């Protein structure tokens, strides 16, 4: 088992529960001692620090956490030795017999996955939500009813090394440049995403954007678009969220969820944390947490969701994409506040487009400056268009920090 974050721990525990001998490795030496103790107590052999090919002796398969790239020494050595390399998702698919809805795409995965789960619950049908949404698929092993469906958010990292994964319903929401630093090219990134369809049969359903090119597999094809009719209008705002709702509705219908339950879920579902999450109003200024916007396309969706003047906090760890579309989407009355490693790249794009901006460096300064500059009716929007790992542990950590800063703002006297 390579990597001992949430997915790695869950996979190791799932394997031990089935009697498989497990050797676990993580390059970090500062792993939580309680986690190491739990694994050792269950008979897992734990190694930390430098990668040593001797760890592969006697190994039948290597399971890697999604954060482990394919070029890591132990991964390449395993492949060279003819040892199978599996993703944590592939392991879960092998250990769990439950019917699965797989949801992938560049943006909207978490919202759509959570919404489909709510549709099942509204229909009083057993369901578990897992995958990239924050709950490892393998964590369900031994703890899920046999008749329950699984709604699984699937990233390109998780789909890289699947061999038998066959969703009964597979959804592609969209496909736009992202994670080029990991995959090398947009084409390779797209190929990883489309693996969700590869093993589907004629008994399965493939849901794709209207007009999208043919996809692998032989499933029945269902197309969707944002303006398709719905049994009820969704509570969550924005054209992009209506598109997510249409895709979720198509997936739920394919799994036999009743129309009345779909309607109830659409009206009740409030959205997910860190995705266009309205926090509070201070002096008539709305503060919105969109920390999950880790690429330009996601930030563009958030910007399009508001017709008020925007004070947008942008920046973080860039993903080798152009920021010109982002600058072009901002209006003359909008203002940007730049943080993180990508600040200068974003500043250059904003300067070319004539957009006013401030270099703030960090989130604390950006929130302070945006709050000072905003007027009643304006929106302060954290939608960074970048990953978080230059200054934060995750996009959740960044969003939580923003939430705390906003909570500490005082109403004007």
Secondary structure as a PSIPRED ss2 file (coil, helix, strand):
# PSIPRED VFORMAT (PSIPRED V4.0)

   1 X C   1.000  0.000  0.000
   2 X E   0.000  0.000  1.000
   3 X C   1.000  0.000  0.000
   4 X C   1.000  0.000  0.000
   5 X C   1.000  0.000  0.000
   6 X H   0.000  1.000  0.000
   7 X H   0.000  1.000  0.000
   8 X H   0.000  1.000  0.000
   9 X H   0.000  1.000  0.000
  10 X H   0.000  1.000  0.000
  11 X H   0.000  1.000  0.000
  12 X H   0.000  1.000  0.000
  13 X H   0.000  1.000  0.000
  14 X H   0.000  1.000  0.000
  15 X H   0.000  1.000  0.000
  16 X H   0.000  1.000  0.000
  17 X H   0.000  1.000  0.000
  18 X C   1.000  0.000  0.000
  19 X C   1.000  0.000  0.000
  20 X C   1.000  0.000  0.000
  21 X C   1.000  0.000  0.000
  22 X C   1.000  0.000  0.000
  23 X E   0.000  0.000  1.000
  24 X E   0.000  0.000  1.000
  25 X E   0.000  0.000  1.000
  26 X E   0.000  0.000  1.000
  27 X C   1.000  0.000  0.000
  28 X C   1.000  0.000  0.000
  29 X C   1.000  0.000  0.000
  30 X C   1.000  0.000  0.000
  31 X C   1.000  0.000  0.000
  32 X C   1.000  0.000  0.000
  33 X H   0.000  1.000  0.000
  34 X H   0.000  1.000  0.000
  35 X H   0.000  1.000  0.000
  36 X H   0.000  1.000  0.000
  37 X H   0.000  1.000  0.000
  38 X H   0.000  1.000  0.000
  39 X H   0.000  1.000  0.000
  40 X H   0.000  1.000  0.000
  41 X H   0.000  1.000  0.000
  42 X C   1.000  0.000  0.000
  43 X C   1.000  0.000  0.000
  44 X C   1.000  0.000  0.000
  45 X E   0.000  0.000  1.000
  46 X E   0.000  0.000  1.000
  47 X E   0.000  0.000  1.000
  48 X E   0.000  0.000  1.000
  49 X C   1.000  0.000  0.000
  50 X C   1.000  0.000  0.000
  51 X C   1.000  0.000  0.000
  52 X C   1.000  0.000  0.000
  53 X H   0.000  1.000  0.000
  54 X H   0.000  1.000  0.000
  55 X H   0.000  1.000  0.000
  56 X H   0.000  1.000  0.000
  57 X C   1.000  0.000  0.000
  58 X C   1.000  0.000  0.000
  59 X C   1.000  0.000  0.000
  60 X C   1.000  0.000  0.000
  61 X E   0.000  0.000  1.000
  62 X E   0.000  0.000  1.000
  63 X E   0.000  0.000  1.000
  64 X E   0.000  0.000  1.000
  65 X C   1.000  0.000  0.000
  66 X C   1.000  0.000  0.000
  67 X C   1.000  0.000  0.000
  68 X C   1.000  0.000  0.000
  69 X C   1.000  0.000  0.000
  70 X C   1.000  0.000  0.000
  71 X C   1.000  0.000  0.000
  72 X C   1.000  0.000  0.000
  73 X H   0.000  1.000  0.000
  74 X H   0.000  1.000  0.000
  75 X H   0.000  1.000  0.000
  76 X H   0.000  1.000  0.000
  77 X H   0.000  1.000  0.000
  78 X H   0.000  1.000  0.000
  79 X H   0.000  1.000  0.000
  80 X H   0.000  1.000  0.000
  81 X C   1.000  0.000  0.000
  82 X C   1.000  0.000  0.000
  83 X C   1.000  0.000  0.000
  84 X E   0.000  0.000  1.000
  85 X E   0.000  0.000  1.000
  86 X E   0.000  0.000  1.000
  87 X E   0.000  0.000  1.000
  88 X H   0.000  1.000  0.000
  89 X H   0.000  1.000  0.000
  90 X H   0.000  1.000  0.000
  91 X H   0.000  1.000  0.000
  92 X H   0.000  1.000  0.000
  93 X H   0.000  1.000  0.000
  94 X H   0.000  1.000  0.000
  95 X H   0.000  1.000  0.000
  96 X C   1.000  0.000  0.000
  97 X C   1.000  0.000  0.000
  98 X C   1.000  0.000  0.000
  99 X C   1.000  0.000  0.000
 100 X E   0.000  0.000  1.000
 101 X E   0.000  0.000  1.000
 102 X E   0.000  0.000  1.000
 103 X E   0.000  0.000  1.000
 104 X E   0.000  0.000  1.000
 105 X C   1.000  0.000  0.000
 106 X C   1.000  0.000  0.000
 107 X C   1.000  0.000  0.000
 108 X C   1.000  0.000  0.000
 109 X H   0.000  1.000  0.000
 110 X H   0.000  1.000  0.000
 111 X H   0.000  1.000  0.000
 112 X H   0.000  1.000  0.000
 113 X H   0.000  1.000  0.000
 114 X H   0.000  1.000  0.000
 115 X H   0.000  1.000  0.000
 116 X H   0.000  1.000  0.000
 117 X H   0.000  1.000  0.000
 118 X H   0.000  1.000  0.000
 119 X H   0.000  1.000  0.000
 120 X H   0.000  1.000  0.000
 121 X H   0.000  1.000  0.000
 122 X H   0.000  1.000  0.000
 123 X C   1.000  0.000  0.000
 124 X C   1.000  0.000  0.000
 125 X C   1.000  0.000  0.000
 126 X C   1.000  0.000  0.000
 127 X E   0.000  0.000  1.000
 128 X E   0.000  0.000  1.000
 129 X E   0.000  0.000  1.000
 130 X E   0.000  0.000  1.000
 131 X E   0.000  0.000  1.000
 132 X C   1.000  0.000  0.000
 133 X C   1.000  0.000  0.000
 134 X C   1.000  0.000  0.000
 135 X E   0.000  0.000  1.000
 136 X C   1.000  0.000  0.000
 137 X H   0.000  1.000  0.000
 138 X H   0.000  1.000  0.000
 139 X H   0.000  1.000  0.000
 140 X H   0.000  1.000  0.000
 141 X C   1.000  0.000  0.000
 142 X C   1.000  0.000  0.000
 143 X C   1.000  0.000  0.000
 144 X C   1.000  0.000  0.000
 145 X C   1.000  0.000  0.000
 146 X C   1.000  0.000  0.000
 147 X C   1.000  0.000  0.000
 148 X C   1.000  0.000  0.000
 149 X E   0.000  0.000  1.000
 150 X E   0.000  0.000  1.000
 151 X E   0.000  0.000  1.000
 152 X E   0.000  0.000  1.000
 153 X E   0.000  0.000  1.000
 154 X C   1.000  0.000  0.000
 155 X C   1.000  0.000  0.000
 156 X H   0.000  1.000  0.000
 157 X H   0.000  1.000  0.000
 158 X H   0.000  1.000  0.000
 159 X H   0.000  1.000  0.000
 160 X C   1.000  0.000  0.000
 161 X C   1.000  0.000  0.000
 162 X C   1.000  0.000  0.000
 163 X C   1.000  0.000  0.000
 164 X C   1.000  0.000  0.000
 165 X C   1.000  0.000  0.000
 166 X C   1.000  0.000  0.000
 167 X C   1.000  0.000  0.000
 168 X C   1.000  0.000  0.000
 169 X E   0.000  0.000  1.000
 170 X E   0.000  0.000  1.000
 171 X E   0.000  0.000  1.000
 172 X E   0.000  0.000  1.000
 173 X C   1.000  0.000  0.000
 174 X C   1.000  0.000  0.000
 175 X C   1.000  0.000  0.000
 176 X C   1.000  0.000  0.000
 177 X C   1.000  0.000  0.000
 178 X C   1.000  0.000  0.000
 179 X C   1.000  0.000  0.000
 180 X H   0.000  1.000  0.000
 181 X H   0.000  1.000  0.000
 182 X H   0.000  1.000  0.000
 183 X H   0.000  1.000  0.000
 184 X C   1.000  0.000  0.000
 185 X C   1.000  0.000  0.000
 186 X H   0.000  1.000  0.000
 187 X H   0.000  1.000  0.000
 188 X H   0.000  1.000  0.000
 189 X H   0.000  1.000  0.000
 190 X H   0.000  1.000  0.000
 191 X H   0.000  1.000  0.000
 192 X H   0.000  1.000  0.000
 193 X H   0.000  1.000  0.000
 194 X H   0.000  1.000  0.000
 195 X H   0.000  1.000  0.000
 196 X H   0.000  1.000  0.000
 197 X H   0.000  1.000  0.000
 198 X C   1.000  0.000  0.000
 199 X C   1.000  0.000  0.000
 200 X C   1.000  0.000  0.000
 201 X C   1.000  0.000  0.000
 202 X C   1.000  0.000  0.000
 203 X C   1.000  0.000  0.000
 204 X C   1.000  0.000  0.000
 205 X E   0.000  0.000  1.000
 206 X E   0.000  0.000  1.000
 207 X E   0.000  0.000  1.000
 208 X E   0.000  0.000  1.000
 209 X E   0.000  0.000  1.000
 210 X C   1.000  0.000  0.000
 211 X C   1.000  0.000  0.000
 212 X C   1.000  0.000  0.000
 213 X C   1.000  0.000  0.000
 214 X C   1.000  0.000  0.000
 215 X C   1.000  0.000  0.000
 216 X C   1.000  0.000  0.000
 217 X C   1.000  0.000  0.000
 218 X C   1.000  0.000  0.000
 219 X C   1.000  0.000  0.000
 220 X E   0.000  0.000  1.000
 221 X E   0.000  0.000  1.000
 222 X E   0.000  0.000  1.000
 223 X E   0.000  0.000  1.000
 224 X E   0.000  0.000  1.000
 225 X C   1.000  0.000  0.000
 226 X C   1.000  0.000  0.000
 227 X C   1.000  0.000  0.000
 228 X C   1.000  0.000  0.000
 229 X C   1.000  0.000  0.000
 230 X C   1.000  0.000  0.000
 231 X C   1.000  0.000  0.000
 232 X C   1.000  0.000  0.000
 233 X C   1.000  0.000  0.000
 234 X C   1.000  0.000  0.000
 235 X C   1.000  0.000  0.000
 236 X C   1.000  0.000  0.000
 237 X C   1.000  0.000  0.000
 238 X C   1.000  0.000  0.000
 239 X H   0.000  1.000  0.000
 240 X H   0.000  1.000  0.000
 241 X H   0.000  1.000  0.000
 242 X H   0.000  1.000  0.000
 243 X H   0.000  1.000  0.000
 244 X H   0.000  1.000  0.000
 245 X H   0.000  1.000  0.000
 246 X H   0.000  1.000  0.000
 247 X H   0.000  1.000  0.000
 248 X H   0.000  1.000  0.000
 249 X H   0.000  1.000  0.000
 250 X H   0.000  1.000  0.000
 251 X H   0.000  1.000  0.000
 252 X H   0.000  1.000  0.000
 253 X H   0.000  1.000  0.000
 254 X H   0.000  1.000  0.000
 255 X C   1.000  0.000  0.000
 256 X C   1.000  0.000  0.000
 257 X C   1.000  0.000  0.000
 258 X C   1.000  0.000  0.000
 259 X H   0.000  1.000  0.000
 260 X H   0.000  1.000  0.000
 261 X H   0.000  1.000  0.000
 262 X H   0.000  1.000  0.000
 263 X H   0.000  1.000  0.000
 264 X H   0.000  1.000  0.000
 265 X H   0.000  1.000  0.000
 266 X H   0.000  1.000  0.000
 267 X H   0.000  1.000  0.000
 268 X H   0.000  1.000  0.000
 269 X C   1.000  0.000  0.000
 270 X C   1.000  0.000  0.000
 271 X C   1.000  0.000  0.000
 272 X C   1.000  0.000  0.000
 273 X C   1.000  0.000  0.000
 274 X C   1.000  0.000  0.000
 275 X C   1.000  0.000  0.000
 276 X C   1.000  0.000  0.000
 277 X E   0.000  0.000  1.000
 278 X E   0.000  0.000  1.000
 279 X E   0.000  0.000  1.000
 280 X E   0.000  0.000  1.000
 281 X E   0.000  0.000  1.000
 282 X E   0.000  0.000  1.000
 283 X C   1.000  0.000  0.000
 284 X C   1.000  0.000  0.000
 285 X E   0.000  0.000  1.000
 286 X E   0.000  0.000  1.000
 287 X E   0.000  0.000  1.000
 288 X E   0.000  0.000  1.000
 289 X E   0.000  0.000  1.000
 290 X C   1.000  0.000  0.000
 291 X C   1.000  0.000  0.000
 292 X C   1.000  0.000  0.000
 293 X C   1.000  0.000  0.000
 294 X C   1.000  0.000  0.000
 295 X C   1.000  0.000  0.000
 296 X H   0.000  1.000  0.000
 297 X H   0.000  1.000  0.000
 298 X H   0.000  1.000  0.000
 299 X H   0.000  1.000  0.000
 300 X H   0.000  1.000  0.000
 301 X H   0.000  1.000  0.000
 302 X H   0.000  1.000  0.000
 303 X H   0.000  1.000  0.000
 304 X H   0.000  1.000  0.000
 305 X C   1.000  0.000  0.000
 306 X C   1.000  0.000  0.000
 307 X C   1.000  0.000  0.000
 308 X C   1.000  0.000  0.000
 309 X C   1.000  0.000  0.000
 310 X E   0.000  0.000  1.000
 311 X E   0.000  0.000  1.000
 312 X E   0.000  0.000  1.000
 313 X E   0.000  0.000  1.000
 314 X E   0.000  0.000  1.000
 315 X E   0.000  0.000  1.000
 316 X C   1.000  0.000  0.000
 317 X E   0.000  0.000  1.000
 318 X C   1.000  0.000  0.000
 319 X C   1.000  0.000  0.000
 320 X C   1.000  0.000  0.000
 321 X C   1.000  0.000  0.000
 322 X C   1.000  0.000  0.000
 323 X C   1.000  0.000  0.000
 324 X H   0.000  1.000  0.000
 325 X H   0.000  1.000  0.000
 326 X H   0.000  1.000  0.000
 327 X H   0.000  1.000  0.000
 328 X H   0.000  1.000  0.000
 329 X H   0.000  1.000  0.000
 330 X C   1.000  0.000  0.000
 331 X C   1.000  0.000  0.000
 332 X C   1.000  0.000  0.000
 333 X C   1.000  0.000  0.000
 334 X C   1.000  0.000  0.000
 335 X E   0.000  0.000  1.000
 336 X E   0.000  0.000  1.000
 337 X E   0.000  0.000  1.000
 338 X E   0.000  0.000  1.000
 339 X E   0.000  0.000  1.000
 340 X C   1.000  0.000  0.000
 341 X C   1.000  0.000  0.000
 342 X C   1.000  0.000  0.000
 343 X H   0.000  1.000  0.000
 344 X H   0.000  1.000  0.000
 345 X H   0.000  1.000  0.000
 346 X H   0.000  1.000  0.000
 347 X H   0.000  1.000  0.000
 348 X H   0.000  1.000  0.000
 349 X H   0.000  1.000  0.000
 350 X H   0.000  1.000  0.000
 351 X H   0.000  1.000  0.000
 352 X H   0.000  1.000  0.000
 353 X H   0.000  1.000  0.000
 354 X C   1.000  0.000  0.000
 355 X C   1.000  0.000  0.000
 356 X E   0.000  0.000  1.000
 357 X E   0.000  0.000  1.000
 358 X E   0.000  0.000  1.000
 359 X E   0.000  0.000  1.000
 360 X E   0.000  0.000  1.000
 361 X E   0.000  0.000  1.000
 362 X C   1.000  0.000  0.000
 363 X H   0.000  1.000  0.000
 364 X H   0.000  1.000  0.000
 365 X H   0.000  1.000  0.000
 366 X H   0.000  1.000  0.000
 367 X H   0.000  1.000  0.000
 368 X H   0.000  1.000  0.000
 369 X H   0.000  1.000  0.000
 370 X H   0.000  1.000  0.000
 371 X H   0.000  1.000  0.000
 372 X H   0.000  1.000  0.000
 373 X H   0.000  1.000  0.000
 374 X C   1.000  0.000  0.000
 375 X C   1.000  0.000  0.000
 376 X C   1.000  0.000  0.000
 377 X C   1.000  0.000  0.000
 378 X C   1.000  0.000  0.000
 379 X E   0.000  0.000  1.000
 380 X E   0.000  0.000  1.000
 381 X E   0.000  0.000  1.000
 382 X E   0.000  0.000  1.000
 383 X C   1.000  0.000  0.000
 384 X C   1.000  0.000  0.000
 385 X C   1.000  0.000  0.000
 386 X C   1.000  0.000  0.000
 387 X E   0.000  0.000  1.000
 388 X C   1.000  0.000  0.000
 389 X C   1.000  0.000  0.000
 390 X C   1.000  0.000  0.000
 391 X C   1.000  0.000  0.000
 392 X C   1.000  0.000  0.000
 393 X C   1.000  0.000  0.000
 394 X C   1.000  0.000  0.000
 395 X H   0.000  1.000  0.000
 396 X H   0.000  1.000  0.000
 397 X H   0.000  1.000  0.000
 398 X H   0.000  1.000  0.000
 399 X H   0.000  1.000  0.000
 400 X H   0.000  1.000  0.000
 401 X H   0.000  1.000  0.000
 402 X H   0.000  1.000  0.000
 403 X H   0.000  1.000  0.000
 404 X H   0.000  1.000  0.000
 405 X H   0.000  1.000  0.000
 406 X H   0.000  1.000  0.000
 407 X H   0.000  1.000  0.000
 408 X C   1.000  0.000  0.000
 409 X C   1.000  0.000  0.000
 410 X C   1.000  0.000  0.000
 411 X C   1.000  0.000  0.000
 412 X C   1.000  0.000  0.000
 413 X C   1.000  0.000  0.000
